[in-house]
Structure formats: C-alpha cells, structure tokens
Amino acid sequence: LTPNGEIDTEKTLRIMEWCNPLPLVFHRAFDCTPDAFKALDDLIACGVIRVLTSGHQASALEGLPEINALHNYANGKIELLPGGG
C-alpha cells in the first residue's frame, strides 16, 4: 500500500512481472484501504486475479455485507477470497 493506504499499483505491477506466469493473490492489506471499490478497481487494472479480504472487518463473517457488495461490483473481473478471523 502507499503511505495513504491505497493500492501501490506501480509496485503491484512489478510484483506481477516477477511472479509471471503464476497468478497473484493480493493479501489482506486490501482491508486497510480507505475505499474498497477503488482498491478493487486498481487490483483489476493490475491484473490481479484474486484478493483475500475480510470485508474491512475483523472477520469475514462480519464483513460479509461488504464482501457481497464487492463481489457484485467486480462482476466476475476478480475473485474474492473471504478470509480472516
């Protein structure tokens, strides 16, 4: 993440290059971003295929409403992997 908590797209793209051809799963740092929908757009633009998230909550169960909203928003462009807690 950047110092202001957003996805560091430059570094994420660099990591994507290093990992190629392996798919990249973005970790729960996603849950520290100030705007989950913008963060999801950034990860999609970087080519990330999956993001581990608890929906910005302590557990995935508590974050289920946000996880569902993100899933609908993503419209199949990225997979959400609920986890945490």
PyMOL Python script that loads the backbone (N, CA, C, O; Angstrom):
from pymol import cmd

cmd.read_pdbstr("""\
ATOM      1  N   LEU A   1       0.842  -1.186   0.000  1.00  0.00           N
ATOM      2  CA  LEU A   1       0.000   0.000   0.000  1.00  0.00           C
ATOM      3  C   LEU A   1       0.882   1.242   0.000  1.00  0.00           C
ATOM      4  O   LEU A   1       2.037   1.208   0.425  1.00  0.00           O
ATOM      5  N   THR A   2       0.316   2.323  -0.480  1.00  0.00           N
ATOM      6  CA  THR A   2       1.004   3.606  -0.431  1.00  0.00           C
ATOM      7  C   THR A   2       0.905   4.150   1.000  1.00  0.00           C
ATOM      8  O   THR A   2       0.148   3.617   1.811  1.00  0.00           O
ATOM      9  N   PRO A   3       1.659   5.200   1.314  1.00  0.00           N
ATOM     10  CA  PRO A   3       1.551   5.782   2.657  1.00  0.00           C
ATOM     11  C   PRO A   3       0.130   6.231   3.030  1.00  0.00           C
ATOM     12  O   PRO A   3      -0.208   6.275   4.213  1.00  0.00           O
ATOM     13  N   ASN A   4      -0.706   6.567   2.032  1.00  0.00           N
ATOM     14  CA  ASN A   4      -2.084   6.978   2.348  1.00  0.00           C
ATOM     15  C   ASN A   4      -3.061   5.804   2.318  1.00  0.00           C
ATOM     16  O   ASN A   4      -4.273   6.008   2.382  1.00  0.00           O
ATOM     17  N   GLY A   5      -2.540   4.571   2.221  1.00  0.00           N
ATOM     18  CA  GLY A   5      -3.373   3.378   2.351  1.00  0.00           C
ATOM     19  C   GLY A   5      -3.993   2.860   1.069  1.00  0.00           C
ATOM     20  O   GLY A   5      -4.776   1.911   1.102  1.00  0.00           O
ATOM     21  N   GLU A   6      -3.658   3.463  -0.058  1.00  0.00           N
ATOM     22  CA  GLU A   6      -4.211   2.986  -1.327  1.00  0.00           C
ATOM     23  C   GLU A   6      -3.310   1.903  -1.918  1.00  0.00           C
ATOM     24  O   GLU A   6      -2.171   1.727  -1.485  1.00  0.00           O
ATOM     25  N   ILE A   7      -3.826   1.187  -2.902  1.00  0.00           N
ATOM     26  CA  ILE A   7      -3.047   0.155  -3.574  1.00  0.00           C
ATOM     27  C   ILE A   7      -1.874   0.823  -4.283  1.00  0.00           C
ATOM     28  O   ILE A   7      -2.060   1.785  -5.028  1.00  0.00           O
ATOM     29  N   ASP A   8      -0.677   0.318  -4.052  1.00  0.00           N
ATOM     30  CA  ASP A   8       0.502   0.816  -4.763  1.00  0.00           C
ATOM     31  C   ASP A   8       0.559   0.068  -6.092  1.00  0.00           C
ATOM     32  O   ASP A   8       1.155  -1.004  -6.195  1.00  0.00           O
ATOM     33  N   THR A   9      -0.068   0.650  -7.095  1.00  0.00           N
ATOM     34  CA  THR A   9      -0.191  -0.045  -8.379  1.00  0.00           C
ATOM     35  C   THR A   9       1.162  -0.261  -9.047  1.00  0.00           C
ATOM     36  O   THR A   9       1.373  -1.284  -9.698  1.00  0.00           O
ATOM     37  N   GLU A  10       2.064   0.676  -8.896  1.00  0.00           N
ATOM     38  CA  GLU A  10       3.394   0.530  -9.503  1.00  0.00           C
ATOM     39  C   GLU A  10       4.119  -0.692  -8.944  1.00  0.00           C
ATOM     40  O   GLU A  10       4.656  -1.501  -9.700  1.00  0.00           O
ATOM     41  N   LYS A  11       4.133  -0.820  -7.639  1.00  0.00           N
ATOM     42  CA  LYS A  11       4.796  -1.976  -7.018  1.00  0.00           C
ATOM     43  C   LYS A  11       4.030  -3.267  -7.288  1.00  0.00           C
ATOM     44  O   LYS A  11       4.636  -4.322  -7.479  1.00  0.00           O
ATOM     45  N   THR A  12       2.715  -3.189  -7.304  1.00  0.00           N
ATOM     46  CA  THR A  12       1.915  -4.380  -7.578  1.00  0.00           C
ATOM     47  C   THR A  12       2.199  -4.893  -8.990  1.00  0.00           C
ATOM     48  O   THR A  12       2.328  -6.100  -9.199  1.00  0.00           O
ATOM     49  N   LEU A  13       2.296  -3.978  -9.957  1.00  0.00           N
ATOM     50  CA  LEU A  13       2.615  -4.384 -11.323  1.00  0.00           C
ATOM     51  C   LEU A  13       4.006  -5.009 -11.406  1.00  0.00           C
ATOM     52  O   LEU A  13       4.216  -5.972 -12.144  1.00  0.00           O
ATOM     53  N   ARG A  14       4.946  -4.464 -10.653  1.00  0.00           N
ATOM     54  CA  ARG A  14       6.303  -5.020 -10.626  1.00  0.00           C
ATOM     55  C   ARG A  14       6.288  -6.440 -10.054  1.00  0.00           C
ATOM     56  O   ARG A  14       6.951  -7.332 -10.582  1.00  0.00           O
ATOM     57  N   ILE A  15       5.544  -6.642  -8.993  1.00  0.00           N
ATOM     58  CA  ILE A  15       5.430  -7.981  -8.393  1.00  0.00           C
ATOM     59  C   ILE A  15       4.750  -8.929  -9.372  1.00  0.00           C
ATOM     60  O   ILE A  15       5.123 -10.098  -9.473  1.00  0.00           O
ATOM     61  N   MET A  16       3.752  -8.425 -10.092  1.00  0.00           N
ATOM     62  CA  MET A  16       3.081  -9.244 -11.106  1.00  0.00           C
ATOM     63  C   MET A  16       4.087  -9.737 -12.150  1.00  0.00           C
ATOM     64  O   MET A  16       4.043 -10.895 -12.565  1.00  0.00           O
ATOM     65  N   GLU A  17       4.984  -8.855 -12.564  1.00  0.00           N
ATOM     66  CA  GLU A  17       6.010  -9.239 -13.536  1.00  0.00           C
ATOM     67  C   GLU A  17       6.927 -10.313 -12.961  1.00  0.00           C
ATOM     68  O   GLU A  17       7.269 -11.271 -13.654  1.00  0.00           O
ATOM     69  N   TRP A  18       7.327 -10.161 -11.703  1.00  0.00           N
ATOM     70  CA  TRP A  18       8.227 -11.122 -11.067  1.00  0.00           C
ATOM     71  C   TRP A  18       7.563 -12.489 -10.931  1.00  0.00           C
ATOM     72  O   TRP A  18       8.223 -13.521 -11.049  1.00  0.00           O
ATOM     73  N   CYS A  19       6.265 -12.489 -10.686  1.00  0.00           N
ATOM     74  CA  CYS A  19       5.528 -13.739 -10.456  1.00  0.00           C
ATOM     75  C   CYS A  19       5.103 -14.440 -11.742  1.00  0.00           C
ATOM     76  O   CYS A  19       4.748 -15.618 -11.719  1.00  0.00           O
ATOM     77  N   ASN A  20       5.138 -13.738 -12.836  1.00  0.00           N
ATOM     78  CA  ASN A  20       4.687 -14.289 -14.107  1.00  0.00           C
ATOM     79  C   ASN A  20       5.397 -15.607 -14.413  1.00  0.00           C
ATOM     80  O   ASN A  20       6.624 -15.650 -14.331  1.00  0.00           O
ATOM     81  N   PRO A  21       4.704 -16.663 -14.753  1.00  0.00           N
ATOM     82  CA  PRO A  21       3.304 -16.748 -15.154  1.00  0.00           C
ATOM     83  C   PRO A  21       2.366 -17.152 -14.020  1.00  0.00           C
ATOM     84  O   PRO A  21       1.197 -17.446 -14.272  1.00  0.00           O
ATOM     85  N   LEU A  22       2.847 -17.172 -12.785  1.00  0.00           N
ATOM     86  CA  LEU A  22       1.988 -17.556 -11.666  1.00  0.00           C
ATOM     87  C   LEU A  22       0.961 -16.464 -11.383  1.00  0.00           C
ATOM     88  O   LEU A  22       1.276 -15.279 -11.482  1.00  0.00           O
ATOM     89  N   PRO A  23      -0.263 -16.852 -11.034  1.00  0.00           N
ATOM     90  CA  PRO A  23      -1.283 -15.849 -10.717  1.00  0.00           C
ATOM     91  C   PRO A  23      -0.991 -15.211  -9.358  1.00  0.00           C
ATOM     92  O   PRO A  23      -0.412 -15.847  -8.476  1.00  0.00           O
ATOM     93  N   LEU A  24      -1.386 -13.980  -9.201  1.00  0.00           N
ATOM     94  CA  LEU A  24      -1.126 -13.249  -7.968  1.00  0.00           C
ATOM     95  C   LEU A  24      -2.401 -13.111  -7.153  1.00  0.00           C
ATOM     96  O   LEU A  24      -3.451 -12.740  -7.677  1.00  0.00           O
ATOM     97  N   VAL A  25      -2.296 -13.417  -5.860  1.00  0.00           N
ATOM     98  CA  VAL A  25      -3.378 -13.204  -4.906  1.00  0.00           C
ATOM     99  C   VAL A  25      -2.947 -12.046  -4.009  1.00  0.00           C
ATOM    100  O   VAL A  25      -1.889 -12.107  -3.382  1.00  0.00           O
ATOM    101  N   PHE A  26      -3.752 -11.008  -3.946  1.00  0.00           N
ATOM    102  CA  PHE A  26      -3.430  -9.858  -3.104  1.00  0.00           C
ATOM    103  C   PHE A  26      -3.882 -10.160  -1.679  1.00  0.00           C
ATOM    104  O   PHE A  26      -4.983 -10.670  -1.470  1.00  0.00           O
ATOM    105  N   HIS A  27      -3.051  -9.852  -0.715  1.00  0.00           N
ATOM    106  CA  HIS A  27      -3.313 -10.210   0.685  1.00  0.00           C
ATOM    107  C   HIS A  27      -4.257  -9.233   1.371  1.00  0.00           C
ATOM    108  O   HIS A  27      -4.761  -8.293   0.756  1.00  0.00           O
ATOM    109  N   ARG A  28      -4.482  -9.475   2.649  1.00  0.00           N
ATOM    110  CA  ARG A  28      -5.479  -8.707   3.404  1.00  0.00           C
ATOM    111  C   ARG A  28      -5.107  -7.261   3.662  1.00  0.00           C
ATOM    112  O   ARG A  28      -5.860  -6.550   4.326  1.00  0.00           O
ATOM    113  N   ALA A  29      -3.985  -6.808   3.165  1.00  0.00           N
ATOM    114  CA  ALA A  29      -3.707  -5.375   3.229  1.00  0.00           C
ATOM    115  C   ALA A  29      -4.831  -4.614   2.526  1.00  0.00           C
ATOM    116  O   ALA A  29      -5.067  -3.437   2.797  1.00  0.00           O
ATOM    117  N   PHE A  30      -5.509  -5.299   1.632  1.00  0.00           N
ATOM    118  CA  PHE A  30      -6.686  -4.738   0.961  1.00  0.00           C
ATOM    119  C   PHE A  30      -7.669  -4.171   1.983  1.00  0.00           C
ATOM    120  O   PHE A  30      -8.311  -3.151   1.732  1.00  0.00           O
ATOM    121  N   ASP A  31      -7.786  -4.831   3.133  1.00  0.00           N
ATOM    122  CA  ASP A  31      -8.744  -4.413   4.157  1.00  0.00           C
ATOM    123  C   ASP A  31      -8.328  -3.142   4.886  1.00  0.00           C
ATOM    124  O   ASP A  31      -9.093  -2.617   5.695  1.00  0.00           O
ATOM    125  N   CYS A  32      -7.137  -2.645   4.612  1.00  0.00           N
ATOM    126  CA  CYS A  32      -6.673  -1.392   5.213  1.00  0.00           C
ATOM    127  C   CYS A  32      -6.869  -0.202   4.278  1.00  0.00           C
ATOM    128  O   CYS A  32      -6.575   0.933   4.654  1.00  0.00           O
ATOM    129  N   THR A  33      -7.358  -0.446   3.076  1.00  0.00           N
ATOM    130  CA  THR A  33      -7.549   0.645   2.122  1.00  0.00           C
ATOM    131  C   THR A  33      -8.757   1.487   2.525  1.00  0.00           C
ATOM    132  O   THR A  33      -9.720   0.959   3.082  1.00  0.00           O
ATOM    133  N   PRO A  34      -8.715   2.800   2.249  1.00  0.00           N
ATOM    134  CA  PRO A  34      -9.831   3.653   2.634  1.00  0.00           C
ATOM    135  C   PRO A  34     -11.076   3.482   1.758  1.00  0.00           C
ATOM    136  O   PRO A  34     -12.187   3.773   2.200  1.00  0.00           O
ATOM    137  N   ASP A  35     -10.897   3.014   0.520  1.00  0.00           N
ATOM    138  CA  ASP A  35     -12.016   2.858  -0.410  1.00  0.00           C
ATOM    139  C   ASP A  35     -11.889   1.502  -1.089  1.00  0.00           C
ATOM    140  O   ASP A  35     -11.097   1.335  -2.017  1.00  0.00           O
ATOM    141  N   ALA A  36     -12.666   0.542  -0.626  1.00  0.00           N
ATOM    142  CA  ALA A  36     -12.552  -0.829  -1.122  1.00  0.00           C
ATOM    143  C   ALA A  36     -12.867  -0.933  -2.606  1.00  0.00           C
ATOM    144  O   ALA A  36     -12.259  -1.745  -3.304  1.00  0.00           O
ATOM    145  N   PHE A  37     -13.792  -0.141  -3.101  1.00  0.00           N
ATOM    146  CA  PHE A  37     -14.183  -0.231  -4.502  1.00  0.00           C
ATOM    147  C   PHE A  37     -13.092   0.332  -5.417  1.00  0.00           C
ATOM    148  O   PHE A  37     -12.824  -0.227  -6.480  1.00  0.00           O
ATOM    149  N   LYS A  38     -12.472   1.423  -5.009  1.00  0.00           N
ATOM    150  CA  LYS A  38     -11.344   1.964  -5.774  1.00  0.00           C
ATOM    151  C   LYS A  38     -10.181   0.977  -5.730  1.00  0.00           C
ATOM    152  O   LYS A  38      -9.525   0.739  -6.744  1.00  0.00           O
ATOM    153  N   ALA A  39      -9.929   0.407  -4.557  1.00  0.00           N
ATOM    154  CA  ALA A  39      -8.844  -0.565  -4.419  1.00  0.00           C
ATOM    155  C   ALA A  39      -9.097  -1.768  -5.319  1.00  0.00           C
ATOM    156  O   ALA A  39      -8.171  -2.278  -5.949  1.00  0.00           O
ATOM    157  N   LEU A  40     -10.325  -2.216  -5.382  1.00  0.00           N
ATOM    158  CA  LEU A  40     -10.666  -3.348  -6.244  1.00  0.00           C
ATOM    159  C   LEU A  40     -10.431  -2.988  -7.714  1.00  0.00           C
ATOM    160  O   LEU A  40      -9.888  -3.792  -8.471  1.00  0.00           O
ATOM    161  N   ASP A  41     -10.838  -1.792  -8.111  1.00  0.00           N
ATOM    162  CA  ASP A  41     -10.585  -1.335  -9.482  1.00  0.00           C
ATOM    163  C   ASP A  41      -9.092  -1.317  -9.790  1.00  0.00           C
ATOM    164  O   ASP A  41      -8.671  -1.724 -10.872  1.00  0.00           O
ATOM    165  N   ASP A  42      -8.294  -0.844  -8.835  1.00  0.00           N
ATOM    166  CA  ASP A  42      -6.839  -0.794  -9.023  1.00  0.00           C
ATOM    167  C   ASP A  42      -6.261  -2.190  -9.194  1.00  0.00           C
ATOM    168  O   ASP A  42      -5.411  -2.408 -10.057  1.00  0.00           O
ATOM    169  N   LEU A  43      -6.713  -3.134  -8.383  1.00  0.00           N
ATOM    170  CA  LEU A  43      -6.206  -4.503  -8.483  1.00  0.00           C
ATOM    171  C   LEU A  43      -6.628  -5.151  -9.798  1.00  0.00           C
ATOM    172  O   LEU A  43      -5.840  -5.871 -10.412  1.00  0.00           O
ATOM    173  N   ILE A  44      -7.831  -4.910 -10.227  1.00  0.00           N
ATOM    174  CA  ILE A  44      -8.300  -5.434 -11.513  1.00  0.00           C
ATOM    175  C   ILE A  44      -7.441  -4.870 -12.640  1.00  0.00           C
ATOM    176  O   ILE A  44      -7.030  -5.602 -13.541  1.00  0.00           O
ATOM    177  N   ALA A  45      -7.171  -3.573 -12.589  1.00  0.00           N
ATOM    178  CA  ALA A  45      -6.351  -2.926 -13.619  1.00  0.00           C
ATOM    179  C   ALA A  45      -4.935  -3.500 -13.652  1.00  0.00           C
ATOM    180  O   ALA A  45      -4.295  -3.537 -14.703  1.00  0.00           O
ATOM    181  N   CYS A  46      -4.456  -3.942 -12.498  1.00  0.00           N
ATOM    182  CA  CYS A  46      -3.111  -4.538 -12.418  1.00  0.00           C
ATOM    183  C   CYS A  46      -3.089  -5.989 -12.904  1.00  0.00           C
ATOM    184  O   CYS A  46      -2.016  -6.540 -13.152  1.00  0.00           O
ATOM    185  N   GLY A  47      -4.241  -6.601 -13.039  1.00  0.00           N
ATOM    186  CA  GLY A  47      -4.303  -7.988 -13.478  1.00  0.00           C
ATOM    187  C   GLY A  47      -4.310  -9.006 -12.362  1.00  0.00           C
ATOM    188  O   GLY A  47      -4.129 -10.199 -12.606  1.00  0.00           O
ATOM    189  N   VAL A  48      -4.519  -8.548 -11.134  1.00  0.00           N
ATOM    190  CA  VAL A  48      -4.623  -9.467 -10.001  1.00  0.00           C
ATOM    191  C   VAL A  48      -5.881 -10.307 -10.204  1.00  0.00           C
ATOM    192  O   VAL A  48      -6.926  -9.780 -10.586  1.00  0.00           O
ATOM    193  N   ILE A  49      -5.785 -11.614  -9.948  1.00  0.00           N
ATOM    194  CA  ILE A  49      -6.945 -12.472 -10.191  1.00  0.00           C
ATOM    195  C   ILE A  49      -7.773 -12.739  -8.939  1.00  0.00           C
ATOM    196  O   ILE A  49      -8.931 -13.146  -9.032  1.00  0.00           O
ATOM    197  N   ARG A  50      -7.178 -12.508  -7.765  1.00  0.00           N
ATOM    198  CA  ARG A  50      -7.876 -12.865  -6.524  1.00  0.00           C
ATOM    199  C   ARG A  50      -7.397 -11.953  -5.398  1.00  0.00           C
ATOM    200  O   ARG A  50      -6.228 -11.573  -5.345  1.00  0.00           O
ATOM    201  N   VAL A  51      -8.320 -11.609  -4.497  1.00  0.00           N
ATOM    202  CA  VAL A  51      -7.954 -10.799  -3.340  1.00  0.00           C
ATOM    203  C   VAL A  51      -8.518 -11.453  -2.075  1.00  0.00           C
ATOM    204  O   VAL A  51      -9.690 -11.827  -2.014  1.00  0.00           O
ATOM    205  N   LEU A  52      -7.663 -11.575  -1.085  1.00  0.00           N
ATOM    206  CA  LEU A  52      -8.050 -12.102   0.216  1.00  0.00           C
ATOM    207  C   LEU A  52      -8.602 -10.946   1.045  1.00  0.00           C
ATOM    208  O   LEU A  52      -7.928  -9.931   1.220  1.00  0.00           O
ATOM    209  N   THR A  53      -9.821 -11.093   1.554  1.00  0.00           N
ATOM    210  CA  THR A  53     -10.447  -9.995   2.283  1.00  0.00           C
ATOM    211  C   THR A  53     -11.393 -10.497   3.365  1.00  0.00           C
ATOM    212  O   THR A  53     -12.002 -11.562   3.259  1.00  0.00           O
ATOM    213  N   SER A  54     -11.489  -9.689   4.399  1.00  0.00           N
ATOM    214  CA  SER A  54     -12.499  -9.918   5.433  1.00  0.00           C
ATOM    215  C   SER A  54     -13.567  -8.825   5.354  1.00  0.00           C
ATOM    216  O   SER A  54     -14.329  -8.619   6.299  1.00  0.00           O
ATOM    217  N   GLY A  55     -13.613  -8.125   4.212  1.00  0.00           N
ATOM    218  CA  GLY A  55     -14.620  -7.084   4.044  1.00  0.00           C
ATOM    219  C   GLY A  55     -14.407  -5.898   4.962  1.00  0.00           C
ATOM    220  O   GLY A  55     -15.367  -5.286   5.431  1.00  0.00           O
ATOM    221  N   HIS A  56     -13.145  -5.571   5.218  1.00  0.00           N
ATOM    222  CA  HIS A  56     -12.780  -4.443   6.081  1.00  0.00           C
ATOM    223  C   HIS A  56     -13.258  -4.623   7.530  1.00  0.00           C
ATOM    224  O   HIS A  56     -13.452  -3.644   8.252  1.00  0.00           O
ATOM    225  N   GLN A  57     -13.443  -5.861   7.939  1.00  0.00           N
ATOM    226  CA  GLN A  57     -13.868  -6.165   9.309  1.00  0.00           C
ATOM    227  C   GLN A  57     -12.877  -7.130   9.943  1.00  0.00           C
ATOM    228  O   GLN A  57     -11.956  -7.603   9.277  1.00  0.00           O
ATOM    229  N   ALA A  58     -13.060  -7.421  11.217  1.00  0.00           N
ATOM    230  CA  ALA A  58     -12.162  -8.337  11.929  1.00  0.00           C
ATOM    231  C   ALA A  58     -12.288  -9.765  11.418  1.00  0.00           C
ATOM    232  O   ALA A  58     -11.324 -10.529  11.471  1.00  0.00           O
ATOM    233  N   SER A  59     -13.463 -10.131  10.927  1.00  0.00           N
ATOM    234  CA  SER A  59     -13.663 -11.476  10.389  1.00  0.00           C
ATOM    235  C   SER A  59     -14.463 -11.391   9.094  1.00  0.00           C
ATOM    236  O   SER A  59     -15.188 -10.426   8.855  1.00  0.00           O
ATOM    237  N   ALA A  60     -14.317 -12.411   8.274  1.00  0.00           N
ATOM    238  CA  ALA A  60     -15.060 -12.455   7.015  1.00  0.00           C
ATOM    239  C   ALA A  60     -16.560 -12.533   7.268  1.00  0.00           C
ATOM    240  O   ALA A  60     -17.353 -11.995   6.495  1.00  0.00           O
ATOM    241  N   LEU A  61     -16.945 -13.195   8.338  1.00  0.00           N
ATOM    242  CA  LEU A  61     -18.369 -13.275   8.658  1.00  0.00           C
ATOM    243  C   LEU A  61     -18.943 -11.886   8.937  1.00  0.00           C
ATOM    244  O   LEU A  61     -20.029 -11.555   8.460  1.00  0.00           O
ATOM    245  N   GLU A  62     -18.218 -11.074   9.707  1.00  0.00           N
ATOM    246  CA  GLU A  62     -18.667  -9.708   9.989  1.00  0.00           C
ATOM    247  C   GLU A  62     -18.653  -8.848   8.732  1.00  0.00           C
ATOM    248  O   GLU A  62     -19.484  -7.953   8.577  1.00  0.00           O
ATOM    249  N   GLY A  63     -17.709  -9.120   7.838  1.00  0.00           N
ATOM    250  CA  GLY A  63     -17.568  -8.325   6.625  1.00  0.00           C
ATOM    251  C   GLY A  63     -18.367  -8.829   5.437  1.00  0.00           C
ATOM    252  O   GLY A  63     -18.229  -8.318   4.325  1.00  0.00           O
ATOM    253  N   LEU A  64     -19.205  -9.834   5.673  1.00  0.00           N
ATOM    254  CA  LEU A  64     -19.957 -10.442   4.579  1.00  0.00           C
ATOM    255  C   LEU A  64     -20.764  -9.445   3.744  1.00  0.00           C
ATOM    256  O   LEU A  64     -20.793  -9.586   2.522  1.00  0.00           O
ATOM    257  N   PRO A  65     -21.420  -8.445   4.342  1.00  0.00           N
ATOM    258  CA  PRO A  65     -22.147  -7.483   3.500  1.00  0.00           C
ATOM    259  C   PRO A  65     -21.226  -6.759   2.499  1.00  0.00           C
ATOM    260  O   PRO A  65     -21.594  -6.578   1.338  1.00  0.00           O
ATOM    261  N   GLU A  66     -20.039  -6.349   2.947  1.00  0.00           N
ATOM    262  CA  GLU A  66     -19.111  -5.680   2.026  1.00  0.00           C
ATOM    263  C   GLU A  66     -18.554  -6.667   1.007  1.00  0.00           C
ATOM    264  O   GLU A  66     -18.396  -6.319  -0.163  1.00  0.00           O
ATOM    265  N   ILE A  67     -18.259  -7.878   1.427  1.00  0.00           N
ATOM    266  CA  ILE A  67     -17.747  -8.891   0.502  1.00  0.00           C
ATOM    267  C   ILE A  67     -18.777  -9.139  -0.603  1.00  0.00           C
ATOM    268  O   ILE A  67     -18.415  -9.233  -1.776  1.00  0.00           O
ATOM    269  N   ASN A  68     -20.043  -9.244  -0.239  1.00  0.00           N
ATOM    270  CA  ASN A  68     -21.108  -9.425  -1.239  1.00  0.00           C
ATOM    271  C   ASN A  68     -21.197  -8.221  -2.175  1.00  0.00           C
ATOM    272  O   ASN A  68     -21.342  -8.384  -3.387  1.00  0.00           O
ATOM    273  N   ALA A  69     -21.111  -7.019  -1.616  1.00  0.00           N
ATOM    274  CA  ALA A  69     -21.177  -5.810  -2.443  1.00  0.00           C
ATOM    275  C   ALA A  69     -19.991  -5.753  -3.406  1.00  0.00           C
ATOM    276  O   ALA A  69     -20.152  -5.387  -4.570  1.00  0.00           O
ATOM    277  N   LEU A  70     -18.804  -6.114  -2.923  1.00  0.00           N
ATOM    278  CA  LEU A  70     -17.614  -6.123  -3.776  1.00  0.00           C
ATOM    279  C   LEU A  70     -17.727  -7.188  -4.856  1.00  0.00           C
ATOM    280  O   LEU A  70     -17.325  -6.970  -5.999  1.00  0.00           O
ATOM    281  N   HIS A  71     -18.272  -8.334  -4.489  1.00  0.00           N
ATOM    282  CA  HIS A  71     -18.463  -9.416  -5.458  1.00  0.00           C
ATOM    283  C   HIS A  71     -19.376  -8.962  -6.594  1.00  0.00           C
ATOM    284  O   HIS A  71     -19.080  -9.191  -7.766  1.00  0.00           O
ATOM    285  N   ASN A  72     -20.471  -8.327  -6.244  1.00  0.00           N
ATOM    286  CA  ASN A  72     -21.406  -7.823  -7.257  1.00  0.00           C
ATOM    287  C   ASN A  72     -20.755  -6.735  -8.104  1.00  0.00           C
ATOM    288  O   ASN A  72     -20.940  -6.695  -9.321  1.00  0.00           O
ATOM    289  N   TYR A  73     -20.000  -5.862  -7.466  1.00  0.00           N
ATOM    290  CA  TYR A  73     -19.326  -4.768  -8.158  1.00  0.00           C
ATOM    291  C   TYR A  73     -18.287  -5.299  -9.142  1.00  0.00           C
ATOM    292  O   TYR A  73     -18.155  -4.784 -10.252  1.00  0.00           O
ATOM    293  N   ALA A  74     -17.554  -6.330  -8.731  1.00  0.00           N
ATOM    294  CA  ALA A  74     -16.478  -6.885  -9.559  1.00  0.00           C
ATOM    295  C   ALA A  74     -17.016  -7.547 -10.823  1.00  0.00           C
ATOM    296  O   ALA A  74     -16.333  -7.572 -11.846  1.00  0.00           O
ATOM    297  N   ASN A  75     -18.218  -8.076 -10.763  1.00  0.00           N
ATOM    298  CA  ASN A  75     -18.870  -8.653 -11.938  1.00  0.00           C
ATOM    299  C   ASN A  75     -17.982  -9.676 -12.659  1.00  0.00           C
ATOM    300  O   ASN A  75     -17.910  -9.692 -13.887  1.00  0.00           O
ATOM    301  N   GLY A  76     -17.310 -10.526 -11.877  1.00  0.00           N
ATOM    302  CA  GLY A  76     -16.507 -11.597 -12.446  1.00  0.00           C
ATOM    303  C   GLY A  76     -15.110 -11.193 -12.891  1.00  0.00           C
ATOM    304  O   GLY A  76     -14.388 -12.031 -13.434  1.00  0.00           O
ATOM    305  N   LYS A  77     -14.699  -9.954 -12.688  1.00  0.00           N
ATOM    306  CA  LYS A  77     -13.389  -9.488 -13.132  1.00  0.00           C
ATOM    307  C   LYS A  77     -12.260  -9.882 -12.184  1.00  0.00           C
ATOM    308  O   LYS A  77     -11.093  -9.890 -12.574  1.00  0.00           O
ATOM    309  N   ILE A  78     -12.607 -10.207 -10.945  1.00  0.00           N
ATOM    310  CA  ILE A  78     -11.634 -10.618  -9.936  1.00  0.00           C
ATOM    311  C   ILE A  78     -12.378 -11.503  -8.946  1.00  0.00           C
ATOM    312  O   ILE A  78     -13.576 -11.333  -8.717  1.00  0.00           O
ATOM    313  N   GLU A  79     -11.661 -12.435  -8.372  1.00  0.00           N
ATOM    314  CA  GLU A  79     -12.270 -13.343  -7.395  1.00  0.00           C
ATOM    315  C   GLU A  79     -11.979 -12.838  -5.982  1.00  0.00           C
ATOM    316  O   GLU A  79     -10.862 -12.424  -5.674  1.00  0.00           O
ATOM    317  N   LEU A  80     -12.989 -12.878  -5.147  1.00  0.00           N
ATOM    318  CA  LEU A  80     -12.825 -12.518  -3.741  1.00  0.00           C
ATOM    319  C   LEU A  80     -12.690 -13.789  -2.933  1.00  0.00           C
ATOM    320  O   LEU A  80     -13.502 -14.706  -3.053  1.00  0.00           O
ATOM    321  N   LEU A  81     -11.667 -13.835  -2.119  1.00  0.00           N
ATOM    322  CA  LEU A  81     -11.407 -14.989  -1.268  1.00  0.00           C
ATOM    323  C   LEU A  81     -11.658 -14.554   0.168  1.00  0.00           C
ATOM    324  O   LEU A  81     -10.776 -13.960   0.788  1.00  0.00           O
ATOM    325  N   PRO A  82     -12.855 -14.837   0.718  1.00  0.00           N
ATOM    326  CA  PRO A  82     -13.144 -14.424   2.084  1.00  0.00           C
ATOM    327  C   PRO A  82     -12.209 -15.130   3.065  1.00  0.00           C
ATOM    328  O   PRO A  82     -11.982 -16.335   2.967  1.00  0.00           O
ATOM    329  N   GLY A  83     -11.682 -14.375   3.994  1.00  0.00           N
ATOM    330  CA  GLY A  83     -10.807 -14.965   4.997  1.00  0.00           C
ATOM    331  C   GLY A  83     -10.498 -13.958   6.093  1.00  0.00           C
ATOM    332  O   GLY A  83     -10.614 -12.747   5.907  1.00  0.00           O
ATOM    333  N   GLY A  84     -10.109 -14.485   7.221  1.00  0.00           N
ATOM    334  CA  GLY A  84      -9.760 -13.655   8.363  1.00  0.00           C
ATOM    335  C   GLY A  84     -10.709 -13.893   9.513  1.00  0.00           C
ATOM    336  O   GLY A  84     -11.919 -14.030   9.330  1.00  0.00           O
ATOM    337  N   GLY A  85     -10.141 -13.940  10.700  1.00  0.00           N
ATOM    338  CA  GLY A  85     -10.945 -14.104  11.890  1.00  0.00           C
ATOM    339  C   GLY A  85     -11.332 -15.545  12.095  1.00  0.00           C
ATOM    340  O   GLY A  85     -12.019 -15.868  13.063  1.00  0.00           O
TER     341      GLY A  85
END
""", "prot")
cmd.dss("prot")
cmd.show_as("cartoon", "prot")
cmd.util.cbc("prot")
cmd.orient("prot")
